[in-house]
Amino acid sequence: MGIASMLACLKRLVVKNYPCTFFTQERLRCDQCYYAMPVEGLEVFTFTPCPKCRNKVFVPLPIGDLLLFQPIGAGGFASVYKAYHRAMGKTNLAVKIIRQDKKTDPEIIKAFLAEATVHQQIPPHPNIVRYIAGGCEDDEYYYAVEYVEGERLEQRIKTQGKISETEALSLAAQVVAALKHIYNNGFLYRDLNAGNVIVRSDGVAKLIDFGLTMPIEQAQEETHADSIWGSSQFIPPERVCQGGEDACSVIYSLGMLMFYMLSGGQYINAESIAGVVKRHVGMARLAVSSALLPGISAPTIESVNTMMRQEPAERYQTFEEAELAIARLRSPR
């Protein structure tokens, strides 16, 4: 490889891993030809053509020490961007910000900041995405966490068709460890579903999204809300009935998640979201068997059945109990 080729490779490597070294308050550098274009007049969060080579360059947004430079997701009221922290010097942050058309909604702002506050109070854990910062700067509400290179469990299941028993038990063990850690620090994680677990290439699972997490005492109280929040395929029956929730409620969701991993399909299906929710409490349950989970060991099927019982008292009652059950499945005598 010639010197010119080596320099080009080095430049591309720098751009890929440290893209924000190519952005200042005045100039934005193209990642193809490295032309430094003026920032003035460019609209943030849009792709603009490089004046020299016409390559589409994303115009980042600075928020305090953060520089948001790559869109990676969007939700009902917020968008998520890959970001660079000037002080930390790393490009491994994911930053959620409230969408422009929702920035004046006081209820959305309250919920957004509450999620960041709850996450901040939970100490770091290897199976939970790490909190970095949150607040309001430069007229933007933001919530920053570590960026996890991997794929959502939901996408992994869709790609593979289903997850092997060995891998499913490994992921379940990591998830329940994260749930127990959150619970031991005073909170109940109430939105367990395949979209809120990211799996790295090395098999490490990370729990994300604390929007429905609340203090244990608050979760245990009965509610009389007009709306039921949560992922319909994984929601526990007691939430549908607006009763109090505890660890066994999340364990129900874990059972649904394990069934989804092991079978590649949802345990409860209906034509509408309302229909799915109603069937969590109104259907006559078929026991999970080898017919529904072919090739899966009987002890694992029995454990999934226990987690998915409609009556809370018939499930594992604590995360420790569920954790021990999964550990035994992973190390049979």
C-alpha positions as CSV (number, residue, x, y, z in Angstrom):
1,M,0.0,0.0,0.0
2,G,1.4,3.4,-1.0
3,I,1.8,6.4,1.3
4,A,-1.2,8.2,-0.2
5,S,-3.4,5.1,0.2
6,M,-2.3,4.7,3.8
7,L,-3.0,8.4,4.6
8,A,-6.5,8.0,3.0
9,C,-7.2,5.0,5.2
10,L,-6.0,6.8,8.3
11,K,-8.2,9.8,7.5
12,R,-11.3,7.5,7.0
13,L,-10.5,5.7,10.3
14,V,-10.3,9.0,12.2
15,V,-13.6,10.2,10.6
16,K,-15.3,6.9,11.4
17,N,-14.2,6.7,15.1
18,Y,-13.9,10.4,15.9
19,P,-16.2,12.2,13.6
20,C,-16.7,15.2,15.8
21,T,-13.0,16.2,15.6
22,F,-14.1,17.3,12.1
23,F,-16.7,19.7,13.4
24,T,-16.1,23.1,15.0
25,Q,-18.4,26.1,15.6
26,E,-17.5,27.4,12.1
27,R,-16.7,24.4,10.0
28,L,-18.1,20.9,9.1
29,R,-15.7,18.5,7.3
30,C,-16.9,16.1,4.7
31,D,-16.1,12.5,5.5
32,Q,-15.4,11.7,1.8
33,C,-13.2,14.5,0.5
34,Y,-12.5,16.2,3.8
35,Y,-13.5,19.6,2.5
36,A,-14.3,22.0,5.4
37,M,-17.6,23.7,4.7
38,P,-19.0,26.7,6.6
39,V,-21.5,25.8,9.3
40,E,-23.4,29.1,9.1
41,G,-26.7,28.7,7.4
42,L,-26.8,24.9,7.6
43,E,-29.9,23.4,9.1
44,V,-29.1,20.9,11.9
45,F,-30.3,17.3,11.7
46,T,-30.4,17.4,8.0
47,F,-28.1,16.1,5.3
48,T,-26.4,18.7,3.2
49,P,-24.4,18.1,0.0
50,C,-20.7,18.8,0.2
51,P,-19.9,21.8,-2.2
52,K,-16.8,20.0,-3.5
53,C,-17.9,16.3,-4.0
54,R,-21.7,16.4,-3.4
55,N,-21.4,13.7,-0.7
56,K,-24.4,14.0,1.7
57,V,-23.0,15.2,5.1
58,F,-25.2,15.1,8.3
59,V,-25.2,18.4,10.1
60,P,-24.8,17.7,13.8
61,L,-26.4,19.6,16.8
62,P,-24.3,20.8,19.7
63,I,-26.0,20.6,23.2
64,G,-23.6,21.7,25.9
65,D,-20.6,19.3,25.7
66,L,-22.6,16.9,23.5
67,L,-22.5,16.8,19.8
68,L,-25.3,14.8,18.2
69,F,-24.1,13.6,14.8
70,Q,-26.0,10.5,13.6
71,P,-29.7,9.6,13.9
72,I,-30.3,6.0,15.2
73,G,-33.9,5.8,16.2
74,A,-37.2,7.6,16.9
75,G,-40.3,7.2,19.1
76,G,-43.6,8.9,19.7
77,F,-42.2,12.0,21.3
78,A,-38.4,11.7,21.1
79,S,-35.6,10.9,18.7
80,V,-32.3,9.2,19.5
81,Y,-28.9,10.2,18.1
82,K,-25.4,8.9,18.3
83,A,-23.3,11.5,20.0
84,Y,-19.9,12.7,20.9
85,H,-19.0,14.2,24.3
86,R,-16.3,16.8,24.0
87,A,-15.0,16.4,27.5
88,M,-15.1,12.6,27.5
89,G,-13.5,12.3,24.1
90,K,-15.5,9.3,23.0
91,T,-18.2,8.6,20.4
92,N,-20.0,5.9,22.4
93,L,-23.1,7.9,23.6
94,A,-26.7,7.6,22.6
95,V,-28.7,10.8,23.3
96,K,-32.5,11.0,23.3
97,I,-34.0,14.5,22.8
98,I,-37.7,15.6,22.7
99,R,-39.0,16.2,19.2
100,Q,-39.3,19.8,18.1
101,D,-43.1,19.5,17.9
102,K,-43.4,18.2,21.5
103,K,-40.9,20.5,23.3
104,T,-43.7,22.7,24.7
105,D,-45.8,19.8,26.1
106,P,-45.4,20.0,29.9
107,E,-46.6,16.4,30.4
108,I,-44.0,15.0,27.9
109,I,-41.3,17.1,29.4
110,K,-42.2,15.9,32.9
111,A,-42.2,12.2,31.8
112,F,-38.9,12.7,29.9
113,L,-37.0,14.2,32.8
114,A,-38.6,11.6,35.2
115,E,-37.2,8.8,33.1
116,A,-33.7,10.3,33.2
117,T,-33.9,10.9,37.0
118,V,-35.0,7.3,37.7
119,H,-32.2,5.9,35.5
120,Q,-29.7,8.2,37.2
121,Q,-30.6,6.8,40.6
122,I,-29.8,3.2,39.6
123,P,-26.2,2.3,40.1
124,P,-24.2,0.9,37.1
125,H,-24.7,-2.8,36.3
126,P,-23.1,-4.8,33.5
127,N,-26.5,-5.7,32.0
128,I,-28.0,-2.2,32.1
129,V,-27.2,0.6,29.7
130,R,-25.2,3.2,31.7
131,Y,-26.6,6.6,32.4
132,I,-24.4,9.5,31.4
133,A,-26.3,12.8,31.7
134,G,-29.7,14.5,31.4
135,G,-31.3,17.9,31.6
136,C,-31.9,20.9,29.5
137,E,-29.2,22.9,27.7
138,D,-29.3,25.2,24.7
139,D,-33.1,24.9,24.7
140,E,-33.0,21.1,24.2
141,Y,-34.2,18.5,26.7
142,Y,-31.7,15.6,26.5
143,Y,-31.0,12.2,28.1
144,A,-27.6,10.6,27.4
145,V,-26.6,7.0,27.9
146,E,-23.8,4.8,26.8
147,Y,-24.0,3.7,23.1
148,V,-24.3,-0.1,22.8
149,E,-23.0,-1.6,19.6
150,G,-25.4,-4.5,19.0
151,E,-28.9,-5.4,17.9
152,R,-32.2,-5.4,19.7
153,L,-33.4,-8.8,20.8
154,E,-36.5,-8.4,18.8
155,Q,-34.5,-8.0,15.6
156,R,-32.3,-11.0,16.6
157,I,-35.4,-13.2,16.9
158,K,-36.8,-12.0,13.6
159,T,-33.5,-12.6,11.9
160,Q,-32.8,-16.1,13.3
161,G,-36.4,-17.3,13.5
162,K,-35.9,-18.3,17.1
163,I,-33.1,-18.4,19.7
164,S,-31.5,-21.6,20.8
165,E,-32.3,-22.8,24.3
166,T,-28.7,-22.3,25.5
167,E,-28.6,-18.7,24.3
168,A,-32.1,-17.9,25.5
169,L,-31.3,-19.1,29.0
170,S,-28.1,-17.0,28.9
171,L,-30.0,-13.9,27.9
172,A,-32.7,-14.6,30.4
173,A,-30.1,-14.9,33.2
174,Q,-28.6,-11.6,32.3
175,V,-32.0,-9.9,32.1
176,V,-33.2,-11.2,35.5
177,A,-29.9,-10.1,37.0
178,A,-30.6,-6.5,35.7
179,L,-34.2,-6.6,36.9
180,K,-33.0,-7.8,40.4
181,H,-30.5,-5.0,40.6
182,I,-33.1,-2.4,39.7
183,Y,-35.5,-3.8,42.3
184,N,-32.8,-3.9,45.0
185,N,-32.3,-0.2,44.4
186,G,-36.0,0.6,45.0
187,F,-37.5,0.5,41.6
188,L,-39.6,-1.9,39.5
189,Y,-38.8,-2.1,35.8
190,R,-42.2,-2.4,34.1
191,D,-41.5,-2.5,30.4
192,L,-39.7,-5.8,29.7
193,N,-40.0,-6.7,26.1
194,A,-37.8,-7.9,23.2
195,G,-37.3,-4.3,22.0
196,N,-35.8,-3.1,25.2
197,V,-33.0,-5.6,25.3
198,I,-29.9,-5.0,23.2
199,V,-27.5,-7.9,22.6
200,R,-23.9,-7.2,21.8
201,S,-21.9,-9.4,19.4
202,D,-20.2,-11.1,22.4
203,G,-23.6,-12.2,23.8
204,V,-23.8,-9.5,26.6
205,A,-27.4,-8.3,27.1
206,K,-28.2,-4.7,28.0
207,L,-31.5,-3.5,29.4
208,I,-32.6,-0.1,28.0
209,D,-35.6,2.4,28.4
210,F,-36.7,3.3,31.9
211,G,-39.9,5.2,30.8
212,L,-42.3,3.0,32.8
213,T,-39.9,2.2,35.7
214,M,-41.2,3.5,39.1
215,P,-40.6,3.2,42.8
216,I,-41.7,-0.2,44.1
217,E,-44.2,1.3,46.6
218,Q,-45.8,3.3,43.8
219,A,-46.0,0.3,41.5
220,Q,-47.7,-1.8,44.2
221,E,-50.6,0.6,44.5
222,E,-53.8,0.0,42.5
223,T,-54.3,2.5,39.7
224,H,-57.3,4.0,38.0
225,A,-55.7,5.4,34.9
226,D,-57.5,6.1,31.7
227,S,-54.7,4.4,29.7
228,I,-52.7,1.2,30.1
229,W,-49.1,1.7,29.2
230,G,-46.7,-1.1,28.2
231,S,-45.9,-3.5,25.3
232,S,-49.2,-5.4,24.7
233,Q,-47.6,-8.8,24.1
234,F,-45.7,-8.7,27.4
235,I,-48.0,-6.8,29.7
236,P,-48.9,-8.6,33.0
237,P,-52.6,-9.3,33.7
238,E,-52.7,-7.2,36.9
239,R,-51.8,-4.1,35.0
240,V,-54.8,-4.7,32.6
241,C,-57.0,-5.0,35.7
242,Q,-55.3,-1.9,37.1
243,G,-54.1,-3.8,40.2
244,G,-50.8,-3.3,42.0
245,E,-47.6,-4.8,40.5
246,D,-44.5,-6.4,42.0
247,A,-41.6,-8.6,41.0
248,C,-43.9,-11.4,40.0
249,S,-45.5,-9.1,37.5
250,V,-42.2,-8.5,35.7
251,I,-41.5,-12.2,35.9
252,Y,-44.7,-12.8,33.9
253,S,-43.2,-10.5,31.2
254,L,-40.0,-12.5,31.4
255,G,-41.9,-15.7,30.8
256,M,-43.5,-14.2,27.7
257,L,-40.1,-13.0,26.5
258,M,-38.6,-16.5,27.0
259,F,-41.5,-18.1,25.1
260,Y,-40.9,-15.5,22.3
261,M,-37.1,-16.3,22.2
262,L,-37.6,-20.1,22.2
263,S,-40.5,-20.3,19.7
264,G,-39.9,-17.3,17.5
265,G,-43.6,-16.3,17.9
266,Q,-45.7,-14.6,20.4
267,Y,-47.7,-16.6,22.9
268,I,-50.8,-14.4,22.7
269,N,-52.0,-13.2,19.3
270,A,-55.0,-11.2,18.3
271,E,-56.0,-8.9,15.5
272,S,-55.7,-5.7,17.5
273,I,-53.7,-4.4,20.5
274,A,-56.9,-4.2,22.5
275,G,-57.5,-7.8,21.7
276,V,-54.0,-8.9,22.8
277,V,-54.4,-7.0,26.1
278,K,-57.8,-8.6,26.8
279,R,-56.5,-12.1,26.2
280,H,-53.9,-11.7,28.9
281,V,-56.8,-11.8,31.4
282,G,-59.7,-13.4,29.5
283,M,-58.5,-16.4,27.7
284,A,-58.4,-20.0,28.8
285,R,-54.7,-20.7,28.8
286,L,-53.1,-23.6,27.0
287,A,-50.2,-25.0,29.0
288,V,-46.9,-24.5,27.2
289,S,-45.8,-28.0,26.0
290,S,-43.3,-29.6,23.7
291,A,-45.9,-29.1,20.9
292,L,-45.5,-25.3,21.3
293,L,-41.8,-25.4,22.1
294,P,-40.4,-28.4,20.1
295,G,-36.9,-29.4,21.0
296,I,-36.9,-27.5,24.3
297,S,-36.1,-29.5,27.4
298,A,-39.0,-30.3,29.8
299,P,-37.5,-28.4,32.8
300,T,-37.2,-25.2,30.7
301,I,-40.8,-25.6,29.5
302,E,-42.0,-26.1,33.1
303,S,-40.1,-22.9,34.2
304,V,-41.7,-20.9,31.4
305,N,-45.1,-22.2,32.4
306,T,-44.5,-21.1,36.0
307,M,-43.5,-17.6,34.9
308,M,-46.6,-17.2,32.7
309,R,-49.3,-18.2,35.2
310,Q,-52.2,-15.8,35.1
311,E,-52.4,-15.8,38.9
312,P,-49.5,-13.8,40.4
313,A,-49.3,-16.1,43.4
314,E,-48.6,-19.1,41.1
315,R,-45.5,-17.6,39.6
316,Y,-42.0,-17.2,40.9
317,Q,-42.4,-14.5,43.6
318,T,-39.0,-12.9,43.6
319,F,-36.2,-12.2,41.1
320,E,-33.9,-14.3,43.3
321,E,-36.3,-17.3,42.8
322,A,-36.4,-16.8,39.1
323,E,-32.7,-16.3,38.9
324,L,-32.1,-19.6,40.8
325,A,-34.5,-21.4,38.5
326,I,-32.7,-20.2,35.4
327,A,-29.3,-21.0,36.9
328,R,-30.4,-24.6,37.5
329,L,-31.6,-24.9,34.0
330,R,-28.2,-23.7,32.7
331,S,-26.4,-26.2,34.9
332,P,-28.5,-29.4,35.1
333,R,-27.2,-32.2,37.3
